[in-house]
């Protein structure tokens, strides 16, 4: 009976109720959207690379080096000579090193030249290995062959293969530059897909991997590269990290920069902290204004509801009953707007998550209702109930006055 009465009361004021629900819907959408995307971006970035002690590139900002070498965002200011890479890689204490060469693409996806060691040493998430279906380039190279051979094999990231519909055995040509279309296509050196990586939820999914030798051969500059974009280092002991970092940063042959991925990522989040706080503040203000709208709507309709209150009093409704009626109306409008926002945000993220990952290399889950979102939702409901105390208390007092007059 109580619920039926509440719904009937809301139905008689459907226009103002719908507008109020719309304001709650928008505020919830903004609050949850900002917080969810912020948390997912942090999670996606933090899981991108693991087990890499140092990343070395040409001297630039460490955030820029991290972005183009790991997240495939932006571009290098200059390259590193192959001689410098070889010299540093042979230093004591270095367990492994993996070169990276960027600058080409295929249909908007970055092409990365590297070695097959990349698939053995690169880690992501909780120190997980890359899982390869098929085989990597260079796997069939003879150990007796002293000179590297360009095999023109390619390993596709999961998203590349899925988006372009490529399978093992398909061929394609790469192009110079990062545009989705290019007039400088290396059609004379087509690549054959020999492997496809399992999904990782990192920019690896958006990358086409080829050997350094084949990348150089495609440019008709010989099988041995003259320079690379960057390289990753794994150390035998992490106690050597800072010593080697200082040595590389003071490298005499050319200006180099060695960064710790975790430290660079922390600096990135510190830089983004101001923007995050501003977005959170704006979202909070929108939420408060929407919930104030509920209280304002209930207050503005009290004068029109004097007859309704009198009739309910005449039917035996106690002041507490009317107090709870107003609170229930505020709760229903708040929860309805929140549920609509959650459903809309989930649907939107489901539709655009793929585009976001392709464009920015950031993977956003469509699972909006996560542990981090619960405090916001509970806080909105509590705040709505607190603001609804104002009109509910006025109704209680007026109904109690009617009781005294009776």
JOJO-V37640 format. One record per helix or strand of 3 or more residues. SS is the DSSP state (A for helix, B for strand). FROM is the first residue (numbers start at 1). LEN is the number of residues. If there is no record, write none. Layout:
# JOJO-V37640
ss-><SS | SS>
from-><FROM | FROM>
len-><LEN | LEN>
This chain:
# JOJO-V37640
ss-><A | A | B | A | A | B | B | A | B | B | A | B | A | B | A | B | A | B | A | A | A | A>
from-><2 | 14 | 54 | 62 | 82 | 94 | 109 | 117 | 132 | 153 | 158 | 191 | 203 | 207 | 212 | 230 | 238 | 256 | 261 | 303 | 319 | 371>
len-><11 | 33 | 5 | 9 | 8 | 13 | 6 | 5 | 3 | 4 | 7 | 7 | 4 | 5 | 7 | 6 | 12 | 4 | 40 | 12 | 42 | 35>
